[in-house]
């Protein structure tokens, strides 16, 4: 038997992306990582497309995989393949489609984690967009699966019961995707626009709905309608982004900005060069503030890819851009780490780098992306509480704290979570690393169900039952993912304290660190929490 040795903190990817503020900029406060599996990379370029390097690394290393995150990861891998250039180079498309198919019901509805009868219009739309983008780049897409998704897209586009702004936005998205495939959707467009006007007046003109409709009319050669709808959206592009942040049903200010960039660059290419600089600055500002999610990262990559293909590029010769690293060795020396290729300066920097020094001797604006992936050397000494509170305790069956167990004896891991915001927080992921030398216990019968209230039968049909949960779990969960070294629990954090309990058992004797539990809102990075580190647990031989 073998045992893996790893730090008590999970590996994570952190990316810093921004525009250079002058001819030189210093990046300090770099993470200190263990050597194993560490990757430190810096990019500097006169093209904003360099930002996609950081976003791609973020998506590639993202630790969760709901249907949206699966599609976002896959979407990012498409950008290296130019539309119409021949066979797709990305060989993972069949794997992505197979997993999506397993989460799709007969109506074409895609569930967040598994097939469900509960409609998620955005997920089906987003998956269909991925298939269309992949097909445009030469992928072989199974027509039977695309037909299933299109069946739902037609149903959603024509759904007259959907009258909220969010619902009408997804109806417009469905109509746009159907039109991309050559269908005539004028009747659906007229009905959607009529409902928008009667229910919301003119307030919807600044919503992404208007851009979806404008792009769709443009494909249908109805230029007058397209240009009229584009006017309001275009006027928003030149305004500074609001400091007020919001996130609803996968949309946030960065998603809105990226979608506008993408749709205008793709369907109104004559306007790409005319997009106000402030629009790009708004996107960069949100990236710099670490406001991106998997959805906005993928959409930003698509947007910058189409935008970069249509705007004039700067030709740079020599080393107008460079990256130096100040390393903390005996000499405290500065090392040139960058190479130069096709207008991009890039390089890996050493683990003992204290500062990065970016230089631009040219006159054009430069952008950078700095990515660090790996295990942090230091573990926080105090709990983190930013919108969430989490607590972790190891107990025996009587609920008493445990610090020593015998080999083979089961231990209860008691996780508690609560939102300390005004509203409940959905799409929360709690990551709980187990101590080294332990394994998760799967329950023999999958009969335990968390107490999830008195929902109607259709919701009860969709209820997930965790194969690792034991009593007295009462957290309403969406899904659990038990891996070799961790348990990940997905659900909604309410203002009331909720509990999730699972079991672990030791497989090796020794003394092991008890890692803290970490939780975050997957679609709002500022909301996160970490429990207080609780020391070690000792495993002794059986009696």
C-alpha positions in Angstrom: 0.0 0.0 0.0 1.1 3.6 -0.6 0.2 6.9 1.0 0.3 10.3 -0.7 1.9 13.2 1.2 0.5 16.6 0.6 0.2 20.0 2.4 -2.8 20.7 4.6 -4.0 23.4 2.1 -5.5 22.6 -1.3 -3.6 23.6 -4.5 -5.1 26.7 -6.1 -4.6 29.0 -9.1 -4.4 32.7 -8.6 -4.2 35.1 -11.6 -3.4 38.8 -11.6 -4.5 40.6 -14.8 -4.4 44.3 -15.7 -3.2 47.1 -17.9 0.2 48.6 -17.2 -0.1 52.0 -15.7 3.2 53.4 -17.1 6.5 52.3 -18.6 7.3 50.2 -15.5 5.3 48.3 -12.9 6.4 46.2 -10.0 4.3 43.3 -8.8 5.0 42.3 -5.2 3.0 40.1 -2.7 3.7 37.0 -4.6 2.6 33.6 -3.1 5.2 31.3 -1.5 4.6 27.9 -2.9 6.0 24.4 -2.4 8.2 23.2 -5.2 6.0 20.2 -6.1 3.4 21.0 -8.8 4.2 24.7 -8.7 3.8 26.8 -11.9 4.7 30.5 -12.0 4.1 32.3 -15.3 4.1 35.9 -16.5 2.9 37.3 -19.8 3.1 40.9 -21.1 1.8 42.1 -24.5 0.5 45.0 -26.5 -2.6 43.0 -27.3 -5.4 42.6 -24.7 -5.6 39.0 -25.9 -2.8 38.2 -23.5 -5.4 38.4 -20.7 -6.9 35.1 -22.1 -3.7 33.3 -21.0 -4.5 34.1 -17.4 -8.2 33.2 -17.8 -7.4 30.0 -19.5 -5.1 28.9 -16.7 -7.8 29.8 -14.2 -10.3 27.6 -16.0 -7.9 24.8 -16.6 -7.2 24.4 -12.9 -10.7 25.2 -11.6 -11.5 22.5 -9.1 -15.3 22.1 -9.5 -17.2 20.8 -12.5 -20.9 21.6 -12.6 -22.4 21.8 -16.1 -21.7 25.5 -16.5 -18.1 25.0 -15.3 -17.7 22.1 -17.6 -18.8 24.1 -20.6 -16.7 27.1 -19.6 -13.6 25.0 -19.4 -14.4 23.5 -22.8 -15.3 26.9 -24.3 -11.9 28.3 -23.4 -10.1 25.4 -25.2 -11.8 26.4 -28.4 -10.1 29.8 -28.9 -6.8 28.3 -30.2 -8.8 27.0 -33.1 -9.8 29.6 -35.7 -13.3 29.3 -37.1 -13.3 27.8 -40.6 -9.7 26.7 -40.4 -10.3 23.0 -40.6 -10.4 20.2 -38.1 -10.5 21.1 -34.5 -7.3 20.4 -32.5 -9.1 20.0 -29.2 -9.6 16.2 -28.7 -11.6 16.6 -25.5 -14.9 17.6 -27.3 -16.2 14.0 -27.3 -15.6 13.7 -23.5 -17.3 17.0 -22.8 -20.3 16.0 -24.9 -20.5 12.6 -23.3 -20.7 14.2 -19.8 -23.2 16.8 -20.9 -25.3 14.1 -22.5 -25.4 12.2 -19.2 -26.8 15.3 -17.6 -29.5 15.9 -20.2 -33.1 14.7 -20.1 -35.3 13.8 -23.0 -36.6 17.4 -23.4 -33.0 18.8 -23.8 -32.9 20.2 -20.3 -29.4 20.1 -18.8 -29.1 19.7 -15.0 -26.4 21.4 -13.0 -24.9 18.1 -11.7 -27.1 15.4 -13.2 -30.2 14.9 -15.4 -33.2 16.6 -13.8 -36.8 17.7 -14.7 -36.1 21.2 -13.3 -35.5 23.7 -16.2 -32.1 25.5 -16.3 -32.5 27.5 -19.5 -29.1 29.1 -19.3 -27.3 25.7 -19.0 -29.0 24.3 -22.1 -28.4 27.6 -24.0 -24.8 27.7 -23.0 -24.1 24.1 -23.9 -25.7 24.7 -27.3 -23.5 27.7 -27.8 -20.5 25.5 -27.1 -21.5 22.9 -29.6 -22.1 25.6 -32.3 -18.7 27.2 -31.5 -17.0 23.8 -31.7 -18.7 23.0 -34.9 -17.6 26.3 -36.4 -14.1 25.3 -35.6 -14.2 21.9 -37.3 -15.4 19.6 -34.5 -17.6 16.6 -35.3 -20.7 17.3 -33.3 -23.3 14.4 -32.9 -26.4 15.7 -34.7 -28.7 13.7 -32.5 -27.6 15.5 -29.4 -27.7 18.9 -31.0 -31.3 18.1 -32.1 -32.2 17.3 -28.5 -30.9 20.6 -27.3 -32.5 22.5 -30.2 -35.8 20.9 -29.2 -35.6 22.6 -25.8 -34.3 25.9 -27.3 -37.4 26.1 -29.5 -39.6 25.3 -26.5 -37.9 28.0 -24.5 -37.9 30.6 -27.2 -41.7 30.2 -27.7 -42.5 30.0 -23.9 -45.1 32.7 -23.5 -45.3 32.0 -19.7 -41.8 33.3 -19.2 -42.2 37.0 -18.6 -39.5 38.0 -16.2 -36.4 39.8 -17.5 -34.2 36.8 -16.7 -36.7 34.5 -18.5 -37.0 36.7 -21.5 -33.2 37.1 -21.7 -32.9 33.3 -22.0 -35.7 33.2 -24.6 -33.7 35.7 -26.6 -30.6 33.7 -26.1 -32.4 30.6 -27.4 -33.7 32.4 -30.5 -30.2 33.7 -31.2 -28.7 30.2 -31.1 -31.4 28.8 -33.3 -30.8 31.6 -35.8 -27.0 30.8 -35.7 -28.0 27.4 -37.1 -30.0 28.8 -39.9 -33.6 28.7 -38.5 -36.0 31.6 -39.1 -37.0 33.0 -35.7 -38.9 36.2 -36.6 -42.1 35.1 -34.9 -40.4 34.3 -31.7 -38.4 37.5 -31.8 -41.6 39.6 -32.3 -43.3 37.8 -29.4 -40.3 38.2 -27.1 -39.9 41.9 -27.9 -43.6 42.6 -27.5 -43.6 40.9 -24.1 -40.5 42.9 -23.1 -42.1 46.2 -24.0 -45.4 45.5 -22.4 -43.9 44.1 -19.2 -40.8 46.3 -18.8 -41.2 49.4 -20.9 -37.9 50.6 -22.2 -35.8 49.5 -19.2 -34.7 46.3 -20.9 -32.8 48.1 -23.6 -29.7 48.2 -21.4 -29.9 44.5 -20.7 -28.0 41.8 -22.6 -31.4 40.8 -24.0 -31.2 43.7 -26.4 -27.8 42.6 -27.7 -29.1 39.0 -28.3 -32.0 40.4 -30.2 -29.9 42.8 -32.2 -27.4 40.1 -33.2 -30.3 37.8 -34.2 -31.9 40.5 -36.4 -28.5 41.1 -38.0 -28.2 37.5 -39.0 -31.7 37.6 -40.4 -30.6 40.6 -42.6 -33.1 42.9 -40.7 -30.5 45.6 -40.3 -32.9 48.4 -39.3 -34.2 46.5 -36.3 -30.7 45.4 -35.4 -29.2 48.9 -35.4 -32.1 50.3 -33.4 -31.6 47.7 -30.7 -27.9 48.1 -30.7 -28.1 51.9 -30.0 -28.9 51.6 -26.3 -26.3 48.9 -25.7 -23.7 50.8 -27.6 -24.2 53.9 -25.4 -23.5 51.8 -22.3 -20.1 50.7 -23.7 -18.5 54.2 -23.2 -19.6 54.6 -19.6 -17.4 53.7 -16.6 -18.4 50.5 -14.9 -20.5 50.9 -11.8 -18.8 50.0 -8.5 -22.0 48.2 -7.5 -21.6 44.4 -8.0 -24.4 42.0 -8.6 -24.7 38.4 -9.6 -27.9 36.7 -10.8 -28.4 33.4 -12.6 -24.9 33.3 -14.0 -24.9 36.9 -15.1 -22.8 39.7 -13.6 -21.3 43.0 -14.9 -18.3 41.2 -16.5 -20.6 38.7 -18.2 -22.7 41.6 -19.6 -19.6 43.4 -20.8 -18.0 40.3 -22.4 -21.2 39.3 -24.1 -21.5 42.8 -25.6 -17.9 42.6 -26.9 -18.4 39.2 -28.3 -21.7 39.8 -30.1 -20.7 43.1 -31.5 -17.3 41.9 -32.7 -18.9 38.7 -34.3 -22.0 40.1 -35.8 -21.2 43.8 -36.3 -17.5 43.5 -37.3 -17.5 46.9 -39.0 -18.0 48.4 -35.5 -15.2 46.4 -33.7 -12.6 49.1 -34.3 -15.1 51.7 -33.0 -15.8 50.1 -29.6 -15.0 52.8 -27.0 -11.7 52.2 -25.1 -13.7 52.6 -21.9 -15.5 49.3 -22.7 -12.2 47.4 -22.7 -11.0 49.3 -19.6 -14.2 48.2 -17.8 -13.5 44.6 -18.5 -9.8 44.9 -17.4 -10.8 46.7 -14.2 -13.1 43.8 -13.2 -10.4 41.3 -14.0 -7.9 43.3 -12.0 -10.3 43.3 -9.1 -10.5 39.5 -9.2 -14.2 39.7 -10.1 -14.3 37.0 -12.7 -16.1 33.6 -12.4 -15.9 30.6 -14.7 -18.8 32.0 -16.8 -17.3 35.4 -17.2 -13.8 34.0 -17.8 -15.0 31.9 -20.7 -17.1 34.7 -22.2 -14.2 37.1 -21.8 -12.0 34.7 -23.7 -14.5 34.4 -26.5 -15.0 38.2 -26.5 -11.3 39.0 -26.6 -10.7 36.3 -29.3 -13.2 37.8 -31.7 -12.3 41.4 -30.8 -8.6 40.8 -31.2 -9.2 39.1 -34.6 -10.9 42.3 -36.0 -9.0 45.2 -34.5 -5.7 46.5 -35.8 -2.7 44.8 -34.2 0.6 46.5 -33.1 3.8 45.1 -34.6 6.6 45.1 -32.1 10.2 44.4 -32.7 13.0 43.6 -30.4 12.6 43.7 -26.6 10.2 46.7 -26.2 8.5 44.6 -23.5 10.5 42.7 -20.8 9.9 40.9 -17.5 12.5 40.8 -14.7 12.4 38.9 -11.4 14.0 40.0 -8.1 14.9 36.8 -6.4 15.6 36.3 -2.7 18.9 34.5 -2.8 22.2 35.5 -1.3 22.9 38.0 -4.0 19.3 39.5 -4.2 19.8 39.7 -7.9 17.5 40.7 -10.7 17.1 38.1 -13.5 15.6 38.6 -16.9 13.0 35.8 -17.2 11.1 36.8 -20.4 11.5 35.6 -23.9 9.9 37.4 -26.8 7.6 35.9 -29.4 4.9 37.3 -31.7 4.5 40.6 -29.7 4.4 38.7 -26.3 7.0 38.7 -23.6 6.6 35.7 -21.4 8.5 33.5 -19.0 8.4 31.3 -15.8 9.7 33.0 -12.7 11.5 31.2 -9.8 9.8 30.1 -6.6 12.0 32.5 -4.6 10.8 35.6 -6.6 10.1 38.5 -4.3 9.0 40.9 -7.0 8.3 41.0 -10.8 9.3 44.1 -12.7 7.4 44.7 -15.9 8.9 47.2 -18.5 7.5 48.8 -21.6 9.8 50.9 -23.6 7.3 51.4 -26.4 4.5 54.0 -26.7 1.5 51.7 -26.9 -0.5 50.3 -23.9 0.5 47.0 -22.6 -1.4 44.3 -20.7 -0.2 41.6 -18.4 -1.3 38.3 -16.9 0.6 36.7 -14.0 -0.5 33.2 -12.9 0.6 31.2 -9.8 -0.6 27.6 -9.3 0.4 25.3 -6.5 0.4 24.6 -2.7 0.9 27.5 -0.4 3.6 27.0 2.3 1.8 28.9 5.0 -1.6 28.0 6.5 -3.8 30.8 7.9 -3.7 30.9 11.7 -7.2 32.5 12.0 -10.6 31.8 10.6 -11.8 33.7 7.6 -15.4 35.1 7.5 -16.3 37.0 4.4 -20.1 36.5 4.0 -19.9 32.9 5.2 -18.9 31.2 8.5 -17.7 27.6 8.5 -16.7 25.3 11.4 -15.1 21.8 11.4 -14.9 19.2 14.2 -13.8 15.6 14.3 -16.0 13.6 16.8 -16.8 10.0 17.8 -20.4 8.6 17.6 -21.3 10.3 20.9 -20.3 13.7 19.6 -17.2 14.0 21.7 -14.1 15.7 20.0 -11.5 13.2 18.8 -7.7 13.7 18.7 -6.6 10.0 18.8 -8.1 7.0 17.1 -7.1 3.4 16.4 -6.4 2.1 12.9 -9.7 1.2 11.2 -11.9 3.2 13.6 -14.4 5.6 12.0 -14.4 9.2 12.8 -17.3 11.7 12.1 -16.4 14.9 10.3 -18.9 17.5 11.4 -19.1 20.6 9.1 -21.2 23.5 9.9 -22.0 26.5 7.6 -24.0 29.7 7.8 -24.4 32.8 5.7 -23.8 36.1 7.5 -25.3 38.2 4.8 -28.8 39.6 4.4 -29.8 36.9 2.0 -29.1 33.2 1.5 -26.1 32.4 -0.7 -26.6 29.7 -3.4 -23.9 27.8 -5.4 -21.6 27.5 -2.4 -18.8 25.0 -2.5 -17.3 23.7 0.7 -14.0 21.9 0.3 -12.8 19.7 3.1 -9.4 18.1 2.8 -9.2 15.0 4.9 -6.1 14.3 7.1 -3.3 12.3 5.3 -3.5 8.6 6.1 -7.4 8.7 6.1 -10.0 7.8 3.5 -13.7 8.7 3.1 -16.3 6.1 4.1 -19.1 5.5 1.6 -22.3 4.5 3.3 -23.5 0.9 2.5 -27.1 2.1 1.7 -27.8 5.4 0.0 -31.0 6.0 2.0 -30.0 9.0 4.2 -31.7 12.2 3.0 -30.9 15.6 4.4 -33.9 17.4 5.9 -35.0 19.6 3.0 -38.4 20.7 4.1 -41.8 20.0 2.5 -41.2 20.6 -1.2 -43.7 19.4 -3.7 -43.2 16.1 -5.4 -41.5 17.4 -8.6 -38.8 19.0 -6.5 -38.5 15.9 -4.3 -37.9 13.9 -7.5 -34.8 16.1 -8.3 -33.5 15.9 -4.7 -29.9 14.7 -4.5 -29.1 12.0 -1.9 -25.4 12.0 -0.9 -23.6 8.6 -0.7 -21.4 9.9 2.1 -23.8 11.8 4.4 -24.8 10.5 7.8 -27.1 11.8 10.5 -27.5 14.4 11.8 -26.9 16.2 8.5 -29.5 18.9 7.8 -27.8 21.0 5.1 -29.8 21.3 1.9 -27.2 20.1 -0.6 -27.1 20.1 -4.4 -24.3 17.6 -4.8 -21.3 16.0 -3.1 -18.1 14.9 -4.7 -15.9 12.5 -2.7 -12.3 12.4 -4.0 -9.2 10.6 -2.8 -8.1 13.5 -0.5 -11.2 15.6 0.0 -15.0 15.9 0.3 -16.7 18.7 -1.7 -20.2 19.7 -0.7 -22.3 22.0 -2.9 -25.4 23.7 -1.7 -27.1 26.9 -0.5 -25.9 28.6 2.7 -28.8 30.1 4.7 -28.7 32.5 7.6 -29.5 29.5 9.9 -26.7 27.2 10.9 -26.7 24.0 8.8 -24.7 20.8 9.3 -23.2 18.2 7.1 -21.6 15.0 8.6 -19.6 12.4 6.9 -17.2 9.7 8.1 -13.5 9.0 7.6 -11.3 6.2 8.8 -7.5 5.8 9.1 -5.5 3.5 6.8 -2.0 4.2 8.3 -0.7 4.9 11.8 1.0 8.3 12.5 0.2 11.8 13.4 -1.6 13.9 10.8 -2.5 17.6 10.5 -6.3 18.3 10.4 -6.8 20.7 7.5 -9.3 23.5 7.9 -12.5 23.5 5.9 -12.9 26.1 3.1 -16.1 27.4 1.6 -16.8 29.9 -1.2 -19.6 31.2 -3.3 -18.6 30.0 -6.8 -20.1 33.0 -8.5 -18.9 35.7 -6.1 -15.2 35.4 -5.2 -15.4 37.9 -2.3 -17.7 35.5 -0.4 -15.6 32.9 1.3 -14.7 31.4 4.7 -12.2 29.1 6.3 -12.5 27.3 9.6 -9.9 27.7 12.4 -7.0 25.1 12.1 -7.6 22.5 14.8 -4.2 20.8 15.2 -3.4 17.1 14.6 -5.0 13.7 15.0 -2.9 10.6 16.0 -3.6 7.2 14.7 -2.4 4.2 16.8 -2.2 0.5 15.9 -5.4 -1.6 16.7 -5.6 -3.3 20.1 
